[in-house]
Amino acid sequence: MLMFAMSIALCVMLFMTLRGGLVSNRGFTIQGLDAGAIGLGGIAFLAAWYFMGPMYGIAFVLSVMVHEYGHVVAFRIAGHDDARFRLIPLMGGVAISDKAPETQRHDFFISLMGPGICIVPMVLSLLAYNMLWDTWRLAAEFFWHFAVVTGALNFFNLLPFWPLDGGRCVRIIADTFAPKASLMLTLAMSAGLAATGVWLQSTALLVFACLGAIPLFSIPPDADEARLTPLSKVQGLLALAAYLATMAVHFMGGLILIKWFIS
């Protein structure tokens, strides 16, 4: 009962925080529903199914969709009513807006809210798993898979690697306290992601790291941040606390899959 009450309270808090961006001012619409978009979505679903199995595959695609929707909601709250997302086979998804965030506060909020919005469905899925195990085992197993996949996926996404969401969050926080170290930190995070790809023998991660690192050698990554209003020291500390708390919750939720993945 306590867990149920806490879950409902968490849902209410998230709704109150995000209510301004859950639906676009132009209505809740599906954009880009063409043959290419349907084909990419189908490939993403089938790839997840093939590599991870039916339940893991479905859970992975749904988790990615919730994650990217969190970014879209945050974009809308920050004034980007054109925000949308697309699935990318073998890589996950990407949230898109036609304009960049205006402040580092907005940039951090948009980056963190992808994993942040996933906390509620992860917690509710664990609750549903416990409630349904004795009466509807198949549904309970799916909720367990969804919760574990969501926790592990978002924990990985929050690791301090560029250009993952965690890398963006860490860079913004670091830029608050040590702006001159921003470039070297970004290079180190990109190299860390590439090393992780080599360690896990993941071609997708290695390609992702290389693609993310390309702009670092053409346009100085500090150029974009230099035009943004930075966080204050207090905002930086609050951002750090929010980042670590979100990462810790997802680590606990996805611990079983994380341990299997690195073993």
Long-range contacts (C-beta under 8 A, 24 or more apart in sequence): 3-127, 3-130, 4-127, 6-123, 7-120, 7-123, 7-124, 7-127, 10-119, 10-120, 10-123, 11-120, 11-124, 14-116, 14-117, 14-119, 14-120, 18-73, 18-74, 18-77, 18-113, 18-117, 20-76, 20-77, 21-72, 21-73, 21-74, 21-75, 21-76, 21-77, 22-73, 24-76, 24-81, 24-83, 25-81, 26-81, 31-84, 32-84, 32-86, 37-86, 40-86, 40-87, 40-88, 40-89, 41-87, 43-89, 44-87, 44-88, 44-89, 44-90, 44-93, 47-89, 47-90, 55-141, 55-142, 55-145, 56-145, 56-149, 58-142, 58-145, 59-142, 59-145, 59-146, 59-148, 59-149, 59-150, 60-149, 60-153, 61-87, 62-146, 63-118, 63-146, 63-149, 63-150, 63-153, 63-154, 64-92, 64-93, 64-153, 65-93, 66-117, 66-118, 66-121, 66-150, 67-92, 67-93, 67-114, 67-115, 67-117, 67-118, 67-153, 67-154, 67-157, 68-92, 68-93, 68-94, 68-95, 68-114, 69-117, 70-113, 70-114, 70-115, 70-116, 70-117, 70-118, 71-95, 71-110, 71-111, 71-113, 71-114, 73-113, 73-117, 74-109, 74-110, 74-112, 74-113, 74-114, 75-110, 77-109, 78-102, 78-106, 78-109, 78-110, 90-204, 91-204, 91-208, 92-153, 100-224, 101-228, 102-228, 102-229, 103-228, 103-229, 104-172, 104-175, 104-176, 104-225, 104-228, 104-229, 104-230, 104-231, 105-229, 105-231, 105-235, 107-168, 107-172, 107-228, 108-168, 108-169, 108-172, 108-173, 108-231, 108-239, 111-165, 111-168, 111-169, 111-172, 112-165, 112-169, 112-239, 112-242, 112-243, 112-246, 114-154, 114-157, 114-165, 115-154, 115-157, 115-158, 115-165, 115-246, 115-247, 115-250, 116-242, 116-246, 118-150, 118-154, 118-250, 119-246, 119-249, 119-250, 121-146, 121-150, 122-146, 122-147, 122-150, 122-151, 122-154, 122-249, 122-250, 122-253, 123-147, 123-253, 125-150, 126-253, 147-253, 148-253, 148-254, 148-256, 148-257, 149-254, 149-257, 150-250, 150-253, 150-254, 151-249, 151-250, 151-251, 151-252, 151-253, 151-254, 151-255, 151-257, 151-258, 152-250, 152-253, 152-254, 152-257, 152-258, 152-261, 153-254, 154-246, 154-250, 154-254, 155-247, 155-250, 155-251, 155-253, 155-254, 155-258, 156-258, 158-243, 158-246, 158-247, 158-250, 160-189, 160-192, 161-189, 161-190, 161-192, 161-193, 161-196, 161-209, 162-186, 162-187, 162-189, 162-190, 162-193, 162-212, 162-213, 162-216, 163-190, 163-212, 164-193, 166-243, 166-247, 167-193, 169-239, 169-243, 170-243, 171-225, 172-225, 172-231, 172-239, 173-231, 173-236, 173-239, 173-240, 173-243, 175-225, 175-230, 175-231, 176-230, 176-231, 176-232, 176-233, 176-235, 176-236, 176-239, 177-233, 177-236, 179-222, 179-230, 182-221, 182-222, 182-225, 183-216, 183-220, 183-221, 183-222, 186-216, 186-221, 187-213, 187-216, 190-216
